[in-house]
Amino acid sequence: GAVVSQHPSWVICKSGTSVKIECRSLDFQATTMFWYRQFPKQSLMLMATSNEGSKATYEQGVEKDKFLINHASLTLSTLTVTSAHPEDSSFYICSARPGQGIYEQYFGPGTRLTVT
Amino acid sequence: GQNIDQPTEMTATEGAIVQINCTYQTSGFNGLFWYQQHAGEAPTFLSYNVLDGLEEKGRFSSFLSRSKGYSYLLLKELQMKDSASYLCAVLDSNYQLIWGAGTKLIIKP
């Protein structure tokens, strides 16, 4: 149980375009979802926390107008990288937390974004 | 501020035992997690400690001392596939996960 899927697993896009990444909890309802990015050989960096039906809470230094997060249902959250630039190239990972006293985060497999 | 420290890199031999330490200073404590992350993949859950003591799960064990702000992950009978980064994370008073930078474990034959 506790499976989180992420789509796409990798994407290449041109500068200036937008990319949407989906994160789904397949067998549980996620009251909270998290979006991370990770540069090579570095640790996870939390970008934002989203609760179903409410606006995401962004970490300091993360542009909310550039990284649009929508958590429309208890099983789906999306991250849209708008007007992508090469420096946005990174490994984006989502995680989901069931809530109800369960604080473990279950991670999706990640999305590798390359902006050319 | 909140801080989690763990060694950047460790090397061990196949078949041996290795202990990865983690010390933390956080605003509140609601548990400590260990995750394993292979290169290019997402983290996978290993253990969760909220009470003091040792939790054993197969070849992996995790220990916690809340009074010392200290935890370790013990890996026994090391296998080549254990080469990965091991992330320590603390759940703070707001139930937010504070992540360590991770320890890269290199296993040599």
Interface residues (C-beta under 8 A of the other chain):
Chain A: Q6 F34 Q42 S43 L44 L46 T49 F91 I93 Y103 E104 Q105 Y106 F107 G108 P109 G110 R112
Chain B: N30 G31 F33 Y35 G40 E41 A42 P43 T44 F45 Y48 L87 L91 Y95 Q96 L97 W99 G100 A101 G102
